[in-house]
Amino acid sequence: MKSKLQDSDRSLFREQVEDAEPFVFEGAEPFRQRPPPYPRPRPLELPELGSNRAVAECEVATHDYLLFARPGIQQRLLADLQRGAVPIGLEVDLHGLQAEHARQILAEFLAECARQRVRCARIIHGKGMRSSTRAPVLKSKVNYWLRLYDQVLAFCSATRRDGGTGAVYVLLRNPNKASRAQAVRYD
């Protein structure tokens, strides 16, 4: 229940604070929880083409069935990849795109895979049936580009149910291994 002020009390209060001036505080602002800042997006870093890499694009042979594995990849894991037994986290469809646009999309896709901690991805590049040169342009480009990324451990053509030789399964670096190496305990 709210009590109402009488007019005499109100006038007494105004009379008492009549000569008061506003207080100016020159100290530090009191603490308040601020939201975290938004991170600025970094410019997309594409691997350099034709730089000091171990292999040039003209040296990479593109066959009907694609298969690549970095040294040290376990044969059982590679066999699982070839059978399509590794669960696919993300996929991207590049076929029908021009080469430079496909390269940018591939770079963004691999960056997104790293952000989402994806272990295996599928990239659809097409078979090159409608190519003017009758050679699959994107297939050979993807075959070369994937070798440039350090996060790509292995890739192979997909099984028939997932696109056959018009798609590749990509095995990406295990996202948990980096965090395990940093989480060394000193007891």
RODO-2510 file (C-alpha; in nm, 4 decimals, decimal comma):
residues 187
     n   res          X          Y          Z
     1     m     0,0000     0,0000     0,0000
     2     k     0,1475     0,3296    -0,1098
     3     s     0,1287     0,6243     0,1224
     4     k     0,0476     0,9554    -0,0380
     5     l     0,2478     1,2608     0,0526
     6     q     0,0615     1,5513     0,1940
     7     d     0,1082     1,8897     0,0335
     8     s     0,2778     2,0263     0,3461
     9     d     0,5438     1,7503     0,3365
    10     r     0,6044     1,8068    -0,0313
    11     s     0,6535     2,1805     0,0112
    12     l     0,8854     2,1225     0,3090
    13     f     1,1016     1,8899     0,1014
    14     r     1,1272     2,1361    -0,1898
    15     e     1,2166     2,4133     0,0515
    16     q     1,5027     2,2053     0,1977
    17     v     1,6572     2,1013    -0,1371
    18     e     1,6042     2,4331    -0,3089
    19     d     1,9739     2,5315    -0,3141
    20     a     2,1093     2,1849    -0,4026
    21     e     2,3294     2,1453    -0,7125
    22     p     2,3730     1,8283    -0,9184
    23     f     2,6718     1,6194    -0,8113
    24     v     2,9423     1,5717    -1,0762
    25     f     3,1337     1,2461    -1,0257
    26     e     3,4862     1,2527    -1,1694
    27     g     3,6004     0,9066    -1,0591
    28     a     3,6113     0,5820    -1,2518
    29     e     3,2927     0,4426    -1,3934
    30     p     3,1468     0,1677    -1,1744
    31     f     3,1981    -0,1892    -1,2975
    32     r     2,9380    -0,3343    -1,5252
    33     q     2,9460    -0,6497    -1,7320
    34     r     3,0119    -0,5686    -2,0954
    35     p     2,9391    -0,8059    -2,3794
    36     p     3,2442    -0,9629    -2,5429
    37     p     3,3618    -0,7848    -2,8580
    38     y     3,2734    -0,9239    -3,1964
    39     p     3,5780    -1,0753    -3,3656
    40     r     3,6820    -0,9111    -3,6873
    41     p     3,6745    -1,1583    -3,9726
    42     r     4,0196    -1,2398    -4,1006
    43     p     4,0812    -1,2176    -4,4711
    44     l     4,0569    -1,5528    -4,6391
    45     e     4,4014    -1,7033    -4,6859
    46     l     4,4209    -1,9130    -4,9975
    47     p     4,7260    -2,1323    -5,0418
    48     e     4,9678    -1,9884    -5,2915
    49     l     4,9546    -2,1484    -5,6315
    50     g     5,2905    -2,2133    -5,7888
    51     s     5,4853    -2,1210    -5,4760
    52     n     5,7513    -2,3286    -5,3029
    53     r     5,5242    -2,6320    -5,2785
    54     a     5,6679    -2,9767    -5,3385
    55     v     5,4538    -3,0365    -5,6452
    56     a     5,3338    -2,8203    -5,9328
    57     e     4,9872    -2,8502    -6,0831
    58     c     5,1217    -2,9954    -6,4066
    59     e     5,2917    -3,2751    -6,2093
    60     v     4,9670    -3,3963    -6,0503
    61     a     4,8091    -3,6669    -6,2623
    62     t     4,4320    -3,6877    -6,2473
    63     h     4,2956    -4,0344    -6,3091
    64     d     3,9363    -4,1512    -6,3076
    65     y     3,9681    -4,2620    -5,9435
    66     l     4,1361    -4,0102    -5,7111
    67     l     4,3455    -4,1260    -5,4169
    68     f     4,5885    -3,9248    -5,2050
    69     a     4,7249    -3,9809    -4,8559
    70     r     4,9949    -3,7998    -4,6637
    71     p     5,2732    -4,0116    -4,5150
    72     g     5,1777    -4,1645    -4,1812
    73     i     4,8071    -4,2168    -4,2506
    74     q     4,6985    -4,5566    -4,1220
    75     q     4,5934    -4,8025    -4,3907
    76     r     4,2821    -4,9011    -4,1943
    77     l     4,1666    -4,5383    -4,1782
    78     l     4,2318    -4,4958    -4,5508
    79     a     4,0366    -4,8145    -4,6243
    80     d     3,7456    -4,6846    -4,4122
    81     l     3,7555    -4,3595    -4,6069
    82     q     3,7469    -4,5448    -4,9397
    83     r     3,4500    -4,7562    -4,8244
    84     g     3,2601    -4,4452    -4,7151
    85     a     3,2616    -4,5690    -4,3550
    86     v     3,3850    -4,2402    -4,2042
    87     p     3,0821    -4,0201    -4,1165
    88     i     3,0577    -3,7089    -4,3331
    89     g     3,0295    -3,3849    -4,1377
    90     l     2,9805    -3,1313    -4,4189
    91     e     2,9607    -3,1297    -4,7962
    92     v     2,9925    -2,8752    -5,0742
    93     d     2,8855    -2,8928    -5,4377
    94     l     3,1286    -2,7233    -5,6772
    95     h     3,0296    -2,8697    -6,0105
    96     g     2,9223    -2,6202    -6,2694
    97     l     3,1320    -2,3401    -6,1158
    98     q     3,4233    -2,1656    -6,2819
    99     a     3,7650    -2,2630    -6,1489
   100     e     3,8542    -1,9453    -5,9561
   101     h     3,5118    -1,9225    -5,7936
   102     a     3,5302    -2,2919    -5,7025
   103     r     3,8729    -2,2338    -5,5462
   104     q     3,7373    -1,9586    -5,3213
   105     i     3,4358    -2,1675    -5,2210
   106     l     3,6663    -2,4613    -5,1434
   107     a     3,8857    -2,2410    -4,9208
   108     e     3,5802    -2,1100    -4,7336
   109     f     3,4438    -2,4634    -4,7018
   110     l     3,7664    -2,5995    -4,5519
   111     a     3,7811    -2,3051    -4,3107
   112     e     3,4230    -2,3822    -4,2047
   113     c     3,5149    -2,7483    -4,1584
   114     a     3,7963    -2,6393    -3,9258
   115     r     3,5605    -2,4113    -3,7303
   116     q     3,3019    -2,6865    -3,6899
   117     r     3,5710    -2,9453    -3,6122
   118     v     3,4682    -3,1739    -3,8987
   119     r     3,6753    -3,4911    -3,9443
   120     c     3,5474    -3,5996    -4,2880
   121     a     3,3846    -3,3938    -4,5641
   122     r     3,2513    -3,4606    -4,9117
   123     i     3,3306    -3,2357    -5,2071
   124     i     3,1262    -3,2793    -5,5236
   125     h     3,3292    -3,1664    -5,8256
   126     g     3,1442    -3,3403    -6,1067
   127     k     3,2741    -3,5710    -6,3763
   128     g     3,3394    -3,3112    -6,6444
   129     m     3,0948    -3,4554    -6,8965
   130     r     2,9954    -3,1126    -7,0293
   131     s     3,3485    -2,9743    -7,0347
   132     s     3,4554    -2,8292    -7,3693
   133     t     3,7947    -3,0012    -7,3493
   134     r     3,6317    -3,3345    -7,2516
   135     a     3,8692    -3,3458    -6,9561
   136     p     3,7230    -3,2800    -6,6099
   137     v     3,8527    -2,9328    -6,5222
   138     l     3,7252    -2,9060    -6,1645
   139     k     3,8195    -3,2640    -6,0837
   140     s     4,1844    -3,2020    -6,1722
   141     k     4,1826    -2,8631    -5,9950
   142     v     4,0320    -3,0112    -5,6758
   143     n     4,2855    -3,2942    -5,6951
   144     y     4,5647    -3,0343    -5,6930
   145     w     4,4128    -2,7796    -5,4533
   146     l     4,3416    -3,0302    -5,1762
   147     r     4,7091    -3,1292    -5,1711
   148     l     4,8002    -2,7672    -5,0862
   149     y     4,6096    -2,7620    -4,7565
   150     d     4,7972    -2,8967    -4,4550
   151     q     4,4688    -2,9806    -4,2812
   152     v     4,3858    -3,2323    -4,5589
   153     l     4,5357    -3,5674    -4,4604
   154     a     4,3847    -3,7810    -4,7348
   155     f     4,1157    -3,7869    -5,0001
   156     c     3,9695    -4,0407    -5,2379
   157     s     3,6853    -4,0715    -5,4861
   158     a     3,3513    -4,1358    -5,3238
   159     t     3,1529    -4,4568    -5,3373
   160     r     2,8836    -4,4945    -5,5975
   161     r     2,6031    -4,4011    -5,3568
   162     d     2,7753    -4,0691    -5,2735
   163     g     2,8647    -3,9541    -5,6245
   164     g     3,1273    -4,1995    -5,7437
   165     t     3,4156    -4,0441    -5,9338
   166     g     3,2316    -3,7109    -5,9399
   167     a     3,2944    -3,6528    -5,5682
   168     v     3,5705    -3,7021    -5,3122
   169     y     3,5779    -3,7880    -4,9454
   170     v     3,8265    -3,5653    -4,7641
   171     l     3,9849    -3,6736    -4,4368
   172     l     4,0789    -3,3676    -4,2339
   173     r     4,3285    -3,3322    -3,9537
   174     n     4,1872    -3,4543    -3,6222
   175     p     4,0655    -3,1382    -3,4436
   176     n     4,1051    -3,3028    -3,1010
   177     k     4,4761    -3,3777    -3,1382
   178     a     4,5804    -3,0125    -3,1178
   179     s     4,3829    -2,9582    -2,7975
   180     r     4,5262    -3,2776    -2,6435
   181     a     4,8812    -3,1624    -2,7120
   182     q     4,8126    -2,8267    -2,5445
   183     a     4,6409    -2,9832    -2,2423
   184     v     4,9560    -3,1286    -2,0905
   185     r     4,9204    -3,1572    -1,7139
   186     y     5,1989    -3,0948    -1,4697
   187     d     5,1042    -3,2748    -1,1495
***
